Amino acid sequence: MIVFKELKKRIFPLLVALSALSVSASAAFYSVTGLSKLFAGASLEVFIMASSLEIAKLIIASFLYQYWDKINKLLKFYLTSAAFILVVITSLGIYGFLSAAYQETATKTGIIDKEIGLLTLKKERFEEDRDFLLEEKTTVDVSISELRNGLSNNVIQYKDKETGEIITTTSSSNRRALQSQLDDAVVRRDNISNKLTSVTDSITTLDLEIFDIESNSDVASELGPLKYISELTDTPMASVVNYLLIILVFVFDPLAIALVISANFLFDRLTKKDEEDVEDNTEDDIKLDKKTNDLSAEDIIIEVKEQNKPKTLVYKSRNVKN
């Protein structure tokens, strides 16, 4: 039970220390990578410099916590300022890394949006052609209907001079003219129908291409939540991403510093607890030795006499029958 309590007291500081190291390592990695991208011309040199500064920042935080009351004010001010500036540099590196990662996705999104925009523009032009062809077809259908009515009603009346009777007949010349116009209108309607079918097929093909681009793109799934937040808040997606990056930057590296200080605090408290236990055990031993030394010589003689007191042996006799 005592061993379990001791382990429990020591496990939590270790967990805090591991958490501090993991957060610090993540922040350092993102910061160093982001700074190396900002200064791509000397990425290796920047990587080495930034790594050493990240390690120094953690050591400065631990040093300030442990020796705050023992160092002079000038050193306190300089180390505190250096730690704060390093936190700002780390935060800028993290912001650069995350913004560069988003920019790659945003670039892919821009390319896809342009492809969809071009296909949509073509689709709109085909839709305009379709609307024009539909109107023209409607006009031709009306003309065909009127021409057919004209053929049905191609009747002329005249009065016979000899008999004086009204004679009703058809005009062959009008009939030929109407029939020719009707044939031309039918051919024109058929051509329009063929064009309309072709335009409709083109619109359907473009719709399928747009659907394939949208469904086969991984960018849509990556930026889906951000687009949803952007539409929900009526804010441009670039602004939403910027706000999110600022929140992460303000939490990431300061949390690492806070965890490092917390780990130092817990280990310091655990060390003091062990020292107090050792001091208590030492005081108990001293008290026991003092008590032993305070025993009088007479008490010691009495105790020795009692230990050396002769013992009486008692024998039981038994009768032996002859």
C-alpha positions in Angstrom: 0.0 0.0 0.0 2.8 2.4 0.9 4.6 1.5 -2.4 1.4 2.2 -4.3 1.1 5.6 -2.7 4.7 6.4 -3.5 4.2 5.5 -7.1 1.0 7.5 -7.3 2.9 10.6 -5.9 5.6 10.2 -8.5 3.5 9.2 -11.6 1.6 12.5 -11.9 4.7 14.7 -12.0 6.1 12.4 -14.6 2.9 12.6 -16.7 3.0 16.4 -16.5 6.7 16.3 -17.5 5.9 14.0 -20.5 3.0 16.2 -21.5 5.3 19.3 -21.3 7.9 17.6 -23.4 5.4 16.4 -26.0 3.8 19.8 -26.4 7.2 21.5 -26.5 8.5 19.1 -29.1 5.4 19.6 -31.3 5.6 23.4 -31.0 9.4 23.2 -31.7 8.8 21.0 -34.8 6.1 23.3 -36.3 8.0 26.4 -35.4 11.4 25.2 -36.9 9.6 23.9 -40.0 7.7 27.1 -40.4 10.8 29.3 -40.0 12.8 27.1 -42.4 10.1 27.7 -45.0 10.2 31.4 -44.4 13.9 31.4 -45.0 14.1 28.7 -47.6 17.5 30.0 -48.9 19.2 28.8 -45.7 16.8 26.2 -44.4 19.4 24.0 -42.7 21.1 26.9 -40.9 17.7 28.2 -39.7 16.7 24.7 -38.6 19.8 24.4 -36.4 19.4 27.9 -35.0 15.7 27.5 -34.2 16.2 24.1 -32.6 18.9 25.5 -30.2 16.7 28.5 -29.4 13.7 26.1 -28.6 15.9 24.1 -26.2 17.2 27.3 -24.6 13.7 28.6 -24.1 12.7 25.5 -22.0 15.9 25.7 -20.0 15.3 29.4 -19.3 11.8 28.7 -18.1 13.1 26.1 -15.7 16.0 28.2 -14.6 13.8 31.2 -13.8 11.4 29.1 -11.8 14.1 27.4 -9.7 16.4 30.4 -9.1 14.0 33.4 -9.3 14.8 34.5 -5.7 18.6 34.0 -6.1 19.5 35.9 -9.3 19.8 39.6 -9.7 17.1 41.9 -11.3 19.1 42.5 -14.5 19.4 38.8 -15.3 15.7 38.3 -14.4 14.7 41.0 -16.8 16.9 39.8 -19.7 16.0 36.1 -19.3 12.3 36.9 -19.0 12.4 39.2 -22.1 14.4 36.5 -24.0 11.8 33.8 -23.1 8.9 36.1 -24.1 10.6 36.9 -27.5 11.3 33.3 -28.1 7.7 32.5 -27.4 6.7 35.1 -30.0 9.2 33.7 -32.5 7.9 30.2 -31.9 4.3 31.4 -32.4 5.3 33.1 -35.6 6.9 29.9 -36.9 3.8 27.9 -36.0 1.6 30.4 -37.7 3.9 30.3 -40.8 3.8 26.4 -40.8 0.0 26.2 -40.5 -0.7 29.0 -42.9 1.6 27.4 -45.5 -0.2 24.1 -45.0 -3.6 25.8 -45.6 -2.2 27.7 -48.5 -1.4 24.5 -50.3 -4.9 23.3 -49.8 -6.3 26.6 -50.8 -4.3 26.6 -54.0 -5.7 23.2 -54.9 -9.2 24.5 -54.1 -8.5 27.5 -56.3 -7.5 25.3 -59.2 -10.6 23.1 -58.8 -12.8 26.2 -58.5 -11.4 27.6 -61.7 -12.0 24.3 -63.5 -15.6 24.2 -62.2 -16.0 27.9 -63.2 -14.9 27.3 -66.8 -17.2 24.3 -67.1 -20.0 26.3 -65.6 -19.4 29.1 -68.1 -19.6 26.6 -71.0 -22.7 25.2 -69.5 -24.3 28.7 -69.3 -23.5 29.3 -72.9 -25.0 26.0 -74.0 -28.1 26.9 -71.8 -28.4 30.2 -73.6 -28.2 28.4 -77.0 -30.8 25.9 -75.7 -33.2 28.7 -74.7 -32.7 30.4 -78.1 -33.3 27.1 -79.9 -36.4 26.4 -77.8 -37.8 29.9 -78.7 -37.0 29.4 -82.4 -38.6 25.9 -82.3 -41.7 27.3 -80.8 -41.9 30.0 -83.5 -41.4 27.3 -86.2 -44.1 25.1 -84.7 -46.5 28.0 -84.7 -45.6 28.7 -88.4 -46.2 25.0 -89.3 -49.5 25.0 -87.6 -50.6 28.2 -89.5 -49.4 26.7 -92.8 -51.3 23.5 -92.2 -54.4 25.6 -91.4 -53.8 27.5 -94.6 -53.7 24.3 -96.6 -56.9 23.1 -95.0 -58.6 26.4 -95.7 -57.2 26.9 -99.2 -60.6 27.8 -100.7 -61.6 30.4 -103.2 -65.0 31.4 -104.4 -66.0 33.1 -107.7 -69.2 33.6 -109.6 -69.8 31.8 -112.9 -70.5 34.4 -115.6 -72.7 32.1 -117.6 -74.8 30.5 -114.9 -74.3 33.1 -112.2 -73.7 30.5 -109.6 -71.1 30.8 -106.8 -68.4 28.2 -107.3 -66.1 27.1 -104.5 -62.7 25.6 -105.4 -59.1 25.5 -104.3 -56.1 27.4 -105.6 -53.4 25.2 -106.9 -50.9 28.0 -106.9 -51.6 28.9 -103.3 -51.5 25.2 -102.4 -48.1 24.8 -104.0 -46.8 27.9 -102.2 -48.1 26.9 -98.8 -46.9 23.3 -99.2 -43.4 24.5 -100.1 -43.3 26.8 -97.1 -44.6 24.0 -94.9 -41.9 21.6 -96.1 -39.2 24.2 -95.4 -40.6 24.8 -91.9 -40.6 21.1 -91.2 -37.0 20.8 -92.3 -36.1 23.8 -90.2 -37.8 22.4 -87.2 -36.0 19.1 -87.6 -32.7 20.8 -87.8 -33.5 22.8 -84.6 -34.5 19.6 -82.9 -31.2 18.0 -83.7 -29.3 21.1 -82.5 -31.4 21.1 -79.4 -30.6 17.5 -78.7 -26.9 18.1 -79.2 -26.9 21.2 -76.9 -28.8 19.2 -74.2 -26.3 16.4 -74.4 -23.4 18.9 -74.0 -25.1 20.4 -70.9 -25.5 16.9 -69.4 -21.8 16.1 -70.2 -20.7 19.2 -68.4 -22.9 18.5 -65.4 -21.3 15.1 -65.1 -17.8 16.6 -65.4 -18.5 19.1 -62.7 -19.9 16.3 -60.5 -16.8 14.1 -61.0 -14.5 17.0 -60.1 -16.4 17.8 -56.9 -16.8 14.2 -55.8 -13.3 12.9 -56.6 -11.5 15.8 -55.0 -10.1 15.3 -51.5 -9.9 19.1 -50.9 -13.7 19.2 -50.5 -13.5 16.9 -47.5 -10.5 18.7 -46.0 -12.1 22.2 -46.2 -15.7 21.0 -45.6 -15.9 22.0 -41.9 -14.3 25.4 -42.6 -16.7 26.1 -45.5 -19.6 25.2 -43.2 -18.3 27.6 -40.5 -17.8 30.3 -43.2 -21.3 29.9 -44.5 -22.7 29.7 -40.9 -21.0 32.9 -39.8 -21.2 34.7 -43.2 -17.4 35.2 -43.0 -14.9 34.6 -45.8 -13.1 31.3 -45.3 -9.7 33.0 -45.3 -10.8 35.1 -42.2 -12.1 31.9 -40.5 -8.8 30.1 -41.0 -6.9 33.2 -39.8 -8.9 33.3 -36.6 -8.4 29.6 -36.0 -4.6 29.9 -36.5 -4.4 32.8 -34.1 -6.2 30.8 -31.4 -3.9 27.9 -31.9 -0.8 30.1 -31.8 -1.9 31.8 -28.5 -2.5 28.4 -26.9 0.3 26.2 -28.2 3.6 27.5 -27.1 2.4 29.3 -23.9 0.9 26.0 -22.8 4.2 24.3 -23.3 6.0 26.9 -21.1 3.2 26.6 -18.5 3.6 22.8 -18.4 7.4 23.0 -18.1 6.9 25.3 -15.1 4.3 23.0 -13.6 6.6 20.0 -13.9 9.3 21.9 -12.1 6.9 22.9 -9.4 5.7 19.3 -8.9 9.2 17.8 -8.9 10.4 20.5 -6.5 7.5 19.8 -4.2 8.2 16.0 -4.4 11.9 16.6 -3.5 11.0 18.7 -0.5 8.6 16.0 0.6 11.3 13.4 0.4 13.7 15.7 2.3 11.1 16.2 5.1 10.6 12.5 5.4 14.3 11.9 5.7 14.6 14.7 8.3 11.7 13.2 10.3 13.4 9.8 10.3 16.7 11.3 11.4 15.0 13.2 14.2 13.4 9.9 15.4 16.8 8.2 15.5 18.3 11.1 17.4 15.6 11.0 20.0 16.0 7.3 20.4 19.8 7.6 20.9 19.3 10.4 23.4 16.8 8.3 25.3 19.3 5.5 25.4 22.1 7.8 26.6 19.8 9.2 29.4 19.5 5.8 31.1 21.2 5.9 34.5 23.9 3.5 35.5 21.7 2.1 38.2 19.1 1.2 35.7 21.7 -0.5 33.5 23.1 -2.5 36.6 19.5 -3.6 37.5 18.8 -4.7 34.0 22.1 -6.7 33.9 21.4 -8.2 37.3 18.0 -9.3 36.1 19.6 -10.9 33.1 22.3 -12.6 35.1 20.0 -13.8 37.9 20.5 -17.6 38.6 17.8 -19.8 37.6 16.4 -22.5 39.9 16.2 -26.0 38.5 13.4 -28.2 39.7 13.8 -32.0 39.4 10.9 -34.4 39.8 11.8 -37.6 41.5 10.1 -40.8 40.6 9.8 -44.0 42.7 11.5 -47.1 41.4 9.9 -50.4 42.3 12.3 -53.2 43.1 
